[in-house]
Amino acid sequence: MPGNDDPSGATGPSGSTEPSGATGATGATGASVEAGSDGQGGAHDGRTGPDMSTAPAHRKAPPPPAPPPPAASRQRRAQQQPPPGLLTRLRPPGPPPITAATLCSALAAGLLSALLLGDGLGLNLLFVAVAAALAAYFAARAAGRRLRPWTAVWAVGGLALLAVPALRDAGWPSFLALVSALALGSLALHGSRGWPGVLFGSWGLCASVSRGVRWGWRGVRDRADDSRGRVRTAARTTGVAVVLLVVFGALFASADPAFADLLSGLTPDLSIGDSPWRAVLFVLGLFGALAAAHTAAAPVRWDGITVRPGPAGKRAEWAVPLIVLDLLFALFVGFQLVVLLGGYDKVLEETGLTRSAYARQGFWQLLWATVLTLVVIALARRWAPRGGRHDRTLVRSVLGVLCVLTLVVVASALRRMDLYVAAFGLTRLRISVAAVELWLGVVLVLILVAGVFGARLLPRAVAVSAAACVLAFGVVSPDGLIAEQNVHRYQERKAIDIDYLRELSADAVPALDTLPEPLRSCALERIQRNLATSDAPWYATSWGEARARGILAANPAEPHGTECYSLGRSVDEQADERGSHEEGGYPREDHGSEDPSASY
């Protein structure tokens, strides 16, 4: 009936209502309509659709996508991931794409390393460093970094340190200069201001090697895809230029022997035998330049590490131990002043020691006392009371007195070393530890200045002082100073250790050349033989070696054979017979002594 709204029925086209299960005007059963509702060939002609459970795989509908994980699951998964490393958290997200200027400078550093560094160290090291510095400069400019005054100071200081191998033939001051130049270069690249950057900056530079190589490879790959024609043009141009140089250079060299000698001195020796070694040098130079450039473009922000002070101590609990230490230092310093002002004779009479033995016995102890004092100052500053103006005055007073008294200890240690050198002569170890003690005194002065004007510049000031000391140590030529002191001592006391002086580098030749014969020839014979077997080109020859060659060419050393060994022993035996350290004797040191401080 019209108007019937029975829910169990289906409405036909005429508007009448029919019972469920009846066939409508479409001629399809309710089941067939339900089967065809998914679009898989439903039966509009009265036939039943296919069974989807038995349909082929390509006929089945794709499964619905999985619902996104809930927020709690995502948070739990993020917590399970390992936290990023320290360098990752301190480094920017990534540098901009590498520029062509940076790539060319890094490639030049690799080529210069392969061509020049295989023959030794000299000016060639400075050439490689300049190329790497240019790569870092171009990368920093592309990243938007500006050249700041302290960055210029670190860069100039590093390059100055790399000039030490070009000046001195001795290897040990050159090694110290290389390590210091690496540290200053790291400061220039990172732009650090605090202690973390000063102490750990070189670590960040080494960690940038792999990142820099990947960064450079991406730049090369992108440019190769975009400019294959230009690369082929550059390769053809370079090839033609090399062929022309080789052909005409060979013709001119065969036409004029003097020009051939000039070319052989200017160009590196590229023999096939050392090709693997030069390949290693190329990789080291290239990777090092890319690491420097990547660090300049995306430096580790070491200043992001916050070194918080320790818990503030109570005033009396903090001050009493340090005041007691100040009193002990004052007592020792007072005794040292008495000795320095002329009380040696009484002290030596009571102890039964000679001047040299007294000096040797105390130097190492005073050196360690200086180092431990710096540690005490650092720890005391960390846990110092910070209640107000009175606490600041107390901290400055107590630590300032300790620094001043420690400076007197430094002076006493240097005085003891001077006495010991006067008795036994100057050696490499003695001049090295004396230089370290002197630098520790400079650090104490800087701490005193920081206590008055603030410690903001103290980390950089300490780094500058260390680099300046290393540079001065290399420039003054320690081997030359050792030879000069021993020659002067011989002129005064007629005692000299030829066996030790024979082991010095060519930097000692000017001083040893003033010795009388046969001591002169005995001291210079081994150095002359080493120079004769060396054929290093000009860029791998130091100024000290070139000067020694000129001196020995004008006045060669004469061979004396075993006479030199007997001569060295006879001097010591004569000193032993005289039996007096203070009267000019030069006895052999007893390295078998139980006292470890006697082994230097």
Buried (B, 14 or more C-beta within 10 A) or exposed (E): EEEEEEEEBBEBEEEEBBEEEEBBEBEBBEEBBEBBEEEBEBBEEEEEBBEEEEEEEEEEEEEEEEEEEEEEEEEEEEEEEEEEEBBEEBBEEEBEEBBEBBBBBBBBBBBBBBBBBBBBBBBBBBBBBBBBBBBBBBBBBBBEBEEEEBBEBBBEBBBBBBBBBBBBBBEBBBBBBBEBBBBBBBBBBBBBBBBBBBBBBBBBBEBBBEBBBEBBEEBEEEBEEEEEEEEEEEEEEEEEEEEEEEEEBEEEBEEEEEEBEEBEEEEBEEEEEEEEEBEEBBBBBBBBBBBBBBBBBBBBBBBEBEEEEEEBBEBEEBBEEBBEBBEEBBEBBEEBEEBEEEEBEEBBEEEEBBBBBBBBBBBBEBBEBBEEBBEBBEEBBBBBBEEEEEBBEBBBBBBBBBBBBBBBBBBBBBBBBEBBBBBBBBBBEBBBBBBBBBBBBBBBBBBBBBBEEEEEBBBBBBBBBBBBBBBEBBBEBBBBBBBBBBBEBBEEBEBBBBBBBBEBBBBBBBBBBEBEEBBBBBBBBBBBEBBEEBEBBEBBBBBBBBBBBEBBEEEEBEEBEEEBBEBBEEBBEBBEEBEEBEEBBBBEBEEEEEEEEBEB
